């Protein structure tokens, strides 16, 4: 038995924003090498942000913080 739930566009936007905000942490550090290698395969609009990523040393490796739109792009939540 399938159940159809009708949502308005504003309901859907609210749900998506809630999901994104629950998992995005602006202070989390990511391995810079992995982020850069993932972004190099992206569209030109995304690749231009590689040079602007901060370089932070952590646990004997290079880390970075990423803005929310890059988190959404890398996690694939837009698709």
C-alpha positions as a Markdown table, in Angstrom:
| # | Residue | x | y | z |
|---|---|---|---|---|
| 1 | Unk | 0.0 | 0.0 | 0.0 |
| 2 | Unk | 1.5 | 3.3 | -1.1 |
| 3 | Unk | 0.8 | 6.5 | 0.7 |
| 4 | Unk | 1.0 | 9.8 | -1.1 |
| 5 | Unk | 1.9 | 12.9 | 0.9 |
| 6 | Unk | 1.4 | 16.2 | -0.8 |
| 7 | Unk | 3.9 | 18.9 | 0.1 |
| 8 | Unk | 4.0 | 22.5 | -0.8 |
| 9 | Unk | 7.2 | 24.0 | -2.1 |
| 10 | Unk | 7.7 | 25.9 | 1.2 |
| 11 | Unk | 7.3 | 22.7 | 3.1 |
| 12 | Unk | 9.9 | 21.0 | 1.0 |
| 13 | Unk | 12.3 | 23.9 | 1.3 |
| 14 | Unk | 11.9 | 23.8 | 5.1 |
| 15 | Unk | 12.6 | 20.1 | 5.3 |
| 16 | Unk | 15.7 | 20.4 | 3.0 |
| 17 | Unk | 17.1 | 23.3 | 5.1 |
| 18 | Unk | 16.6 | 21.3 | 8.3 |
| 19 | Unk | 18.4 | 18.2 | 6.9 |
| 20 | Unk | 21.3 | 20.3 | 5.7 |
| 21 | Unk | 21.6 | 22.3 | 9.0 |
| 22 | Unk | 21.5 | 19.2 | 11.1 |
| 23 | Unk | 24.6 | 17.7 | 9.5 |
| 24 | Unk | 26.8 | 20.7 | 8.5 |
| 25 | Unk | 29.3 | 21.8 | 11.1 |
| 26 | Unk | 31.2 | 25.0 | 10.1 |
| 27 | Unk | 34.1 | 24.2 | 12.6 |
| 28 | Unk | 34.7 | 20.7 | 11.4 |
| 29 | Unk | 38.1 | 20.0 | 9.8 |
| 30 | Unk | 38.4 | 18.0 | 6.6 |
| 31 | Unk | 41.4 | 16.4 | 5.0 |
| 32 | Unk | 42.4 | 19.2 | 2.5 |
| 33 | Unk | 43.9 | 16.7 | 0.0 |
| 34 | Unk | 40.7 | 14.7 | -0.3 |
| 35 | Unk | 38.6 | 17.9 | -0.6 |
| 36 | Unk | 40.8 | 19.3 | -3.3 |
| 37 | Unk | 40.9 | 16.1 | -5.3 |
| 38 | Unk | 37.1 | 15.9 | -5.1 |
| 39 | Unk | 36.7 | 19.5 | -6.2 |
| 40 | Unk | 39.1 | 19.2 | -9.1 |
| 41 | Unk | 36.5 | 17.0 | -10.9 |
| 42 | Unk | 33.8 | 19.5 | -10.3 |
| 43 | Unk | 32.4 | 22.3 | -12.5 |
| 44 | Unk | 34.5 | 25.4 | -13.0 |
| 45 | Unk | 32.4 | 27.4 | -10.6 |
| 46 | Unk | 33.3 | 24.9 | -7.8 |
| 47 | Unk | 37.0 | 24.5 | -8.8 |
| 48 | Unk | 37.7 | 28.2 | -8.4 |
| 49 | Unk | 37.2 | 27.8 | -4.6 |
| 50 | Unk | 40.1 | 25.4 | -4.2 |
| 51 | Unk | 42.7 | 28.2 | -3.9 |
| 52 | Unk | 40.5 | 30.0 | -1.2 |
| 53 | Unk | 40.3 | 27.0 | 1.2 |
| 54 | Unk | 42.2 | 27.7 | 4.4 |
| 55 | Unk | 45.3 | 25.6 | 5.2 |
| 56 | Unk | 45.2 | 24.3 | 8.8 |
| 57 | Unk | 47.6 | 21.8 | 10.3 |
| 58 | Unk | 46.0 | 19.1 | 12.3 |
| 59 | Unk | 47.1 | 15.6 | 13.4 |
| 60 | Unk | 50.3 | 15.6 | 11.3 |
| 61 | Unk | 48.3 | 16.4 | 8.1 |
| 62 | Unk | 46.9 | 19.4 | 6.3 |
| 63 | Unk | 43.2 | 20.1 | 6.9 |
| 64 | Unk | 40.7 | 22.7 | 5.9 |
| 65 | Unk | 37.3 | 24.1 | 6.7 |
| 66 | Unk | 34.7 | 24.2 | 4.0 |
| 67 | Unk | 31.7 | 26.6 | 3.5 |
| 68 | Unk | 28.2 | 25.1 | 3.6 |
| 69 | Unk | 27.6 | 25.1 | -0.2 |
| 70 | Unk | 30.7 | 23.0 | -0.7 |
| 71 | Unk | 29.6 | 20.6 | 2.0 |
| 72 | Unk | 26.2 | 20.2 | 0.1 |
| 73 | Unk | 28.0 | 19.7 | -3.2 |
| 74 | Unk | 30.5 | 17.2 | -1.8 |
| 75 | Unk | 27.9 | 15.2 | 0.2 |
| 76 | Unk | 25.7 | 15.0 | -2.9 |
| 77 | Unk | 22.6 | 16.3 | -1.1 |
| 78 | Unk | 21.5 | 18.3 | -4.2 |
| 79 | Unk | 20.9 | 15.3 | -6.3 |
